[in-house]
C-alpha cells in the first residue's frame, strides 16, 4: 500500500461512513464496509463470505429478505464511484475480497 492514508469515519447512530470528509454510504451497507475495514485493519484479512455477514448480529440484517447481495452490489458501486483505492471483488459464489490500495485510518465518530 502506498500513498497518503484515507481517513474513514463511521457514525454509529445511522452507520454512515465518510472517506476523507466525503459521504460514502449509510445503513446496513455502511455497517458492512465498516466491519470489513475493521477486520482488515485488525487482522489483515481480505477474504470474506456472505454467510459470515448474515450471521453477524452487529450488522442488524433483517431476519427475512435481508437483500445482502443487493447491499453488497450497492456498496461495490459506491466505492467504485467515490473511492477507487478501496474496492470489493467477487471471488466465487458467496465469497468476495476487500482490496485496499492505500493505508486507511479508521475513526469511530
C-alpha positions as CSV (number, residue, x, y, z in Angstrom):
1,X,0.0,0.0,0.0
2,X,1.4,3.4,-1.0
3,X,0.1,6.9,-1.0
4,X,-1.5,9.1,1.6
5,X,-3.8,7.5,4.2
6,X,-7.5,7.5,3.6
7,X,-9.4,8.7,6.7
8,X,-12.6,6.6,7.1
9,X,-15.1,7.9,9.7
10,X,-18.0,5.8,10.9
11,X,-21.1,7.3,12.7
12,X,-22.7,4.5,14.7
13,X,-26.1,6.3,15.1
14,X,-27.0,5.6,11.4
15,X,-23.9,3.6,10.3
16,X,-22.9,6.4,7.9
17,X,-19.4,6.2,6.5
18,X,-17.3,9.1,5.2
19,X,-14.0,8.8,3.4
20,X,-11.8,12.0,3.7
21,X,-14.9,14.0,4.6
22,X,-16.9,12.8,1.6
23,X,-20.0,10.8,2.3
24,X,-19.9,7.2,1.0
25,X,-22.9,5.2,2.3
26,X,-25.1,4.6,5.4
27,X,-27.3,2.0,6.9
28,X,-26.6,-1.7,6.6
29,X,-24.1,-1.2,3.7
30,X,-22.3,1.3,5.9
31,X,-22.1,-1.2,8.7
32,X,-20.8,-3.8,6.3
33,X,-18.0,-1.7,4.9
34,X,-17.0,-0.6,8.5
35,X,-16.9,-4.2,9.6
36,X,-14.7,-5.2,6.6
37,X,-12.3,-2.4,7.1
38,X,-12.0,-3.0,10.8
39,X,-11.4,-6.7,10.3
40,X,-8.8,-5.9,7.6
41,X,-7.0,-3.4,9.8
42,X,-7.0,-5.6,12.9
43,X,-6.1,-8.9,11.3
44,X,-5.0,-8.2,7.7
45,X,-7.9,-10.2,6.5
46,X,-9.2,-9.7,2.9
47,X,-11.4,-12.6,2.1
48,X,-15.0,-12.7,3.4
49,X,-18.2,-14.7,2.8
50,X,-21.8,-13.6,2.6
51,X,-22.7,-16.3,5.2
52,X,-20.5,-14.7,7.9
53,X,-22.1,-11.3,7.2
54,X,-25.5,-12.8,7.6
55,X,-24.5,-14.4,10.9
56,X,-23.0,-11.2,12.4
57,X,-25.6,-9.6,14.7
58,X,-23.8,-6.3,14.8
59,X,-24.9,-5.7,11.2
60,X,-28.6,-5.8,12.1
61,X,-29.7,-7.5,8.9
62,X,-33.4,-8.3,8.8
63,X,-34.3,-12.0,9.6
64,X,-36.3,-12.3,6.3
65,X,-35.3,-11.0,2.9
66,X,-32.0,-9.4,4.0
67,X,-31.1,-8.3,0.4
68,X,-27.4,-8.8,1.3
69,X,-26.3,-9.3,-2.3
70,X,-28.1,-6.1,-3.3
71,X,-26.5,-4.2,-0.4
72,X,-23.0,-5.5,-1.4
73,X,-23.6,-4.5,-5.0
74,X,-24.6,-1.0,-4.0
75,X,-21.5,-0.8,-1.7
76,X,-19.3,-2.0,-4.6
77,X,-20.7,0.7,-6.9
78,X,-20.3,3.5,-4.3
79,X,-16.7,2.5,-3.7
80,X,-16.0,2.4,-7.4
81,X,-17.6,5.9,-7.9
82,X,-16.2,7.6,-4.8
83,X,-13.1,5.7,-3.6
84,X,-11.1,3.9,-6.2
85,X,-8.5,2.9,-3.6
86,X,-10.9,0.6,-1.9
87,X,-12.9,-2.0,-3.8
88,X,-14.8,-5.2,-3.4
89,X,-14.4,-8.0,-6.0
90,X,-16.4,-11.2,-6.2
91,X,-14.1,-14.3,-5.8
92,X,-16.8,-17.1,-6.0
93,X,-20.3,-18.0,-5.0
94,X,-21.0,-16.2,-1.8
95,X,-17.3,-15.1,-1.5
96,X,-15.6,-11.7,-2.0
97,X,-12.4,-9.9,-1.4
98,X,-11.7,-6.5,0.0
99,X,-8.9,-4.7,-1.8
100,X,-7.4,-1.8,0.0
101,X,-4.7,0.0,-2.1
102,X,-3.8,2.8,0.3
103,X,-3.3,2.9,4.1
104,X,-6.5,3.5,6.0
105,X,-7.1,5.4,9.3
106,X,-10.4,4.4,10.9
107,X,-12.2,6.8,13.2
108,X,-15.3,5.9,15.1
109,X,-17.2,9.2,15.5
